[in-house]
């Protein structure tokens, strides 16, 4: 039996990382997605509305997952960082759009601020690799 292979992935259309990290790392059938910001490819925060920011975060998570041979439908766990925990009900609007009836394991953390001014939300995820992609490792 061979050992799992660690691979780093860059999501298509995502901004360059602002520090020493990659968009996602796959290992042993799992994909670990770095905290995603609500930014476009240029690094600009897309909106001052937490729902629109959350939608953008999930688009960015999807790009990172696709680069790693996974997808939104494979998300097992998310960690949500909010500047204002009272925004949770609004963030849930976008979460329900993304996940439908599927409910991943989840943790919510309120923070005093996030890495880019204007960010209201950041989300990291853990997902399974699609079986066909895992077979190629």
C-alpha positions in Angstrom: 0.0 0.0 0.0 1.5 3.4 -1.0 1.6 6.4 1.3 -0.8 9.3 0.6 0.7 12.1 -1.5 0.6 15.7 -0.3 -0.3 18.2 -3.1 -0.6 21.9 -3.1 -3.3 23.5 -5.3 -3.9 27.0 -6.7 -7.5 27.8 -7.6 -8.1 29.3 -11.1 -9.1 32.9 -10.9 -8.2 33.4 -7.3 -6.0 36.3 -6.0 -2.4 35.6 -5.1 -2.1 34.6 -1.5 -1.2 37.5 0.8 1.2 35.3 2.9 3.0 32.0 2.7 0.2 29.6 2.0 -1.6 27.9 -0.9 -5.3 27.8 -1.7 -5.7 24.1 -0.8 -3.7 21.0 0.1 -4.9 17.5 -0.7 -3.7 14.5 1.3 -5.1 11.0 1.8 -8.5 11.6 0.1 -9.1 15.0 1.8 -8.8 18.6 0.7 -8.0 21.3 3.2 -9.0 24.7 1.9 -7.3 27.8 3.4 -9.6 30.5 4.8 -11.2 32.2 1.7 -11.8 35.9 1.6 -14.7 37.6 -0.1 -12.5 39.1 -2.8 -12.2 39.1 -6.6 -9.1 38.1 -8.5 -7.6 41.6 -7.9 -8.0 41.2 -4.2 -10.8 43.8 -3.8 -13.6 43.0 -1.3 -16.7 42.4 -3.5 -19.3 44.2 -1.3 -20.1 45.6 2.1 -23.0 43.2 2.4 -22.3 40.0 4.4 -24.6 37.8 2.2 -22.8 38.9 -1.0 -19.4 38.5 0.7 -20.4 34.9 1.7 -21.5 34.1 -1.8 -18.1 35.2 -3.1 -16.3 33.2 -0.4 -18.1 30.1 -1.6 -17.2 30.8 -5.2 -13.6 31.1 -4.1 -13.8 27.9 -2.1 -15.3 26.2 -5.1 -12.4 27.3 -7.3 -9.9 25.9 -4.8 -11.8 22.6 -4.5 -12.0 22.2 -8.2 -8.2 22.7 -8.5 -7.8 19.8 -6.0 -10.2 17.4 -7.8 -13.1 18.1 -5.4 -16.2 20.2 -5.3 -18.7 22.0 -3.1 -20.8 18.8 -2.9 -17.8 17.1 -1.1 -17.5 19.6 1.8 -17.4 17.8 5.1 -16.6 20.7 7.4 -16.5 24.5 7.4 -15.1 27.0 9.9 -16.8 30.4 9.6 -15.1 33.5 10.9 -17.4 36.5 11.4 -16.6 40.1 12.5 -20.1 40.2 14.0 -21.7 37.0 15.2 -25.1 38.6 14.8 -24.6 38.2 11.0 -25.0 34.4 11.2 -28.6 34.4 10.1 -27.6 36.5 7.0 -24.6 34.2 6.3 -27.0 31.2 6.5 -28.9 32.6 3.4 -25.8 32.0 1.3 -25.0 28.7 3.1 -28.4 27.3 2.3 -28.0 28.4 -1.4 -24.7 26.5 -1.5 -25.5 23.4 0.5 -29.3 22.9 0.2 -30.4 20.2 2.5 -26.8 19.0 3.2 -25.4 20.2 6.5 -21.6 19.9 6.9 -20.0 20.0 10.3 -19.4 23.6 11.2 -17.8 25.9 13.6 -18.5 29.6 14.0 -15.9 32.0 15.5 -16.4 35.7 16.1 -13.2 37.7 15.5 -12.2 41.3 16.0 -11.1 41.8 12.4 -10.0 39.9 9.4 -6.9 40.1 7.1 -8.2 42.5 4.5 -10.0 45.7 5.5 -13.8 45.5 4.8 -14.0 41.7 5.2 -17.0 40.6 7.3 -16.6 36.9 6.8 -13.9 34.3 6.0 -14.5 30.6 5.6 -12.2 27.6 5.5 -13.3 24.1 4.5 -12.4 20.4 4.5 -13.7 18.2 1.7 -13.3 14.8 0.3 -11.6 14.3 -3.0 -13.8 13.0 -5.8 -13.2 9.2 -6.0 -11.9 9.4 -9.6 -9.3 12.1 -8.6 -8.3 10.1 -5.5 -7.7 7.0 -7.7 -5.1 9.0 -9.7 -2.9 9.7 -6.7 
